[in-house]
Amino acid sequence: FFNGEVTAAGNFPATKVLVVGAGVAGLSAITTAASMGAIVRAFDTRLECKEQVESLKGEFLVVDAKKEDGGDSGTGYALVMSDSFIQKEMEMFREQAKECQIIITTAAIPGRPAPKLIMKDAVDNLAPGSVIVDLAGSTGGNCELTRPGESYVYDNRVTIIGTTNLISRMSWQASSMYSNNMANLLDLLCPDPKIKEEDQEKAVKTIKSFNIDMHDPVIRGMTCVHNKNITWPPPESVNKTSGQGGNKEEVQITKKTEAKPSIFSKRVLDLCTMGEIVAFTIIVLFFIVLGILAPVSFVTQLLYFILAGFLGCYLIWAVEPALFSPLMSISNSLSGVVILGGILMVSGDTISASNVLGCIAIGVATVNVFGGFAVSYRMLLMFKKEKQ
């Protein structure tokens, strides 16, 4: 099961597919396997393939080799890597063979036999019923046990497919894609002439001209000779990709100087900070002085004001807006208390400070009460069935 299966009788995990070589054939294999629900892993020595593999929902495997800077030769094929890199590569394939059920190899080097990447010990690590599809069978194969032009079962466990005529089986698709590439290349070499907006209505037929734009990275990368000058190989700025470290913006990292902790942030006996002790001491001294000098009525009203501040802070100010509707009854009760207090203050002297503040308190609290009832009523309507 490519995408896994879960039934009452049991379940099967999704198939894990390893694709070696993320070129045209490798990316096509990744797309097909991922669309069928498989877990796809891919490897390529060209680091710029990482973004392409991940865009197709595949996992890109990287060999930890500090001296290697990718294996792109600038021609679309991979370079021949060092012996140390190849040893780490073989070790990774042996570990991946223990988890994957399908291995598809597409690695090729032009003019040379296909590199041997999947050795016998890696094939022995595959589970019974696994399949190896060696698309490089025409040049010897990437698997050590591949028989070019033949498909067979190794050790009655692993099926190895080494067909060499896969290209001839898709001649129509290959010709269609190649012709599409050639048509796009000719459009790039013969761009449409730029016509002014005033002359667009008058222009009936335009003739394209052959133009080699050396500022175009595609044309510059494929041009060998231009104006009797050899332009091959192209500069590294043309072939360098983001996967190899090209076109990276330099980022200046500024070190932030850490501020030294002040004496008020120092903890005392691991209970509280010096700042908290100083603040508490100042508050206590303030209330002691206030209790000695201020009249009793003022102290009483100040305590009421402080308690009202704590009540409003923790019941209204510190509450999330999403919880206002469930707490609307509490808010209405508090507003009712405010209205009663405002009525008592209004009963004093006319146009006095207490009289004006009482009127303001009654007005604001009344708005809150009626608004609370309105919101509660709309909430109750949400739970009633509409009458047909």
Helices and strands as residue ranges (DSSP letters): E 5-7, E 10-12, E 16-20, H 24-35, E 39-43, H 49-55, E 59-61, H 83-97, E 102-105, H 120-124, E 131-134, G 137-139, E 151-154, E 158-161, H 166-169, H 171-189, G 197-199, H 217-222, E 225-226, E 229-230, H 236-239, G 242-244, G 263-265, E 267-268, E 272-273, H 274-293, H 296-312, I 313-317, G 321-323, H 328-346, H 353-382
